[in-house]
Amino acid sequence: MDQIAFPSDPSTSTGELYDTGRFGTVRVVRRDCPLCEHRASLPIPGYGDGIWRLVRCRYCDFVYLDRAPDYNALFAAMAWERTGAAELERRAITRPVSFRLSRAMRLRMQYCSQEDQ
């Protein structure tokens, strides 16, 4: 079985620093195609935002992010416990009506399960 080696010291990873705002600065590394490991890729217009850009490999047509947070950054700054709470706050601000309806529906489903009927 293949194992992925994670660098133990984030300062040894090459890449640019990107300020995520709420989660601080994380190291972002450029990636080759994860499927065929070729470097040649084409951006897909309309997908991705700023540094988070989707590209298509010219050799195998695999679609992937050409730049991604360093694995150490994923485990530290962008853990689900932090990003999940931030996403709930973002949805509450940007879509307050649908957010409240969704929360109310989840509560309703929790208390009125099909087993009770």
C-alpha positions in Angstrom: 0.0 0.0 0.0 1.3 3.5 -0.9 1.8 5.9 1.9 1.8 9.7 1.7 4.7 11.4 3.5 3.7 14.6 5.3 6.5 17.0 6.1 6.8 17.4 9.8 8.0 21.0 9.6 5.7 23.3 7.6 8.6 25.7 7.0 10.3 23.2 4.8 7.4 23.0 2.4 7.7 25.2 -0.6 4.7 27.3 -1.6 3.1 30.6 -1.3 1.4 32.0 1.8 -2.3 32.8 1.5 -4.4 34.7 4.0 -7.7 32.9 4.5 -9.0 35.7 6.6 -10.8 33.9 9.5 -8.4 31.0 9.6 -5.1 32.9 9.3 -2.3 32.4 6.9 -1.8 29.0 5.3 0.9 27.7 3.0 -0.5 26.8 -0.5 1.5 24.5 -2.7 1.2 24.0 -6.5 0.2 20.5 -7.5 0.7 18.4 -10.6 -2.2 16.2 -11.8 -2.9 13.8 -8.9 -3.9 11.1 -11.4 -1.1 11.1 -14.0 1.4 13.5 -12.4 1.8 15.7 -15.5 2.2 19.4 -14.9 0.4 20.6 -18.1 -3.1 21.9 -17.2 -5.8 24.3 -18.5 -7.9 26.5 -16.3 -11.6 25.8 -16.4 -13.4 29.2 -16.9 -16.1 30.0 -14.4 -14.9 27.6 -11.7 -12.8 28.4 -8.7 -12.3 31.6 -6.9 -9.0 33.5 -6.8 -6.3 31.1 -5.6 -8.7 28.1 -5.5 -8.8 27.4 -9.2 -10.0 24.3 -11.0 -7.9 23.0 -13.9 -8.1 20.2 -16.3 -5.1 18.0 -17.1 -4.1 18.1 -20.7 -3.1 14.4 -20.7 -5.8 12.6 -18.8 -8.7 15.2 -18.5 -8.7 14.9 -14.8 -10.1 18.0 -13.0 -8.4 19.2 -9.8 -7.3 22.2 -7.8 -3.9 23.2 -9.1 -3.1 24.9 -5.8 -4.1 23.5 -2.4 -3.3 24.1 1.2 -0.3 22.2 2.5 -1.3 19.1 4.4 -0.1 20.5 7.7 -2.3 23.5 7.1 -5.3 21.3 6.5 -4.9 19.6 9.8 -4.1 22.7 11.8 -5.8 25.8 10.4 -8.6 24.3 8.3 -9.9 21.5 10.5 -13.6 20.7 10.1 -14.3 21.8 13.6 -13.2 25.4 12.7 -14.4 25.6 9.1 -17.8 24.0 9.8 -18.7 26.6 12.4 -17.5 29.3 10.1 -19.6 28.0 7.2 -22.7 28.0 9.4 -22.1 31.6 10.4 -21.5 32.5 6.7 -24.8 30.9 5.7 -26.7 32.6 8.5 -25.5 35.9 7.2 -25.8 35.4 3.5 -29.0 33.4 3.4 -30.9 34.0 6.6 -34.3 32.8 5.6 -33.2 29.5 4.0 -30.7 29.0 6.9 -33.5 29.3 9.5 -35.9 27.1 7.5 -33.2 24.4 7.2 -32.4 24.5 10.9 -36.1 24.3 11.7 -36.6 21.3 9.4 -33.7 19.5 11.0 -35.2 20.0 14.5 -38.6 18.9 13.2 -37.1 15.7 11.7 -35.2 15.0 14.9 -38.3 15.2 17.1 -40.9 13.8 14.7 -39.1 10.7 13.3 -41.0 8.2 11.3 -40.7 5.6 14.1 -43.2 7.7 16.2 -45.9 7.6 13.5 
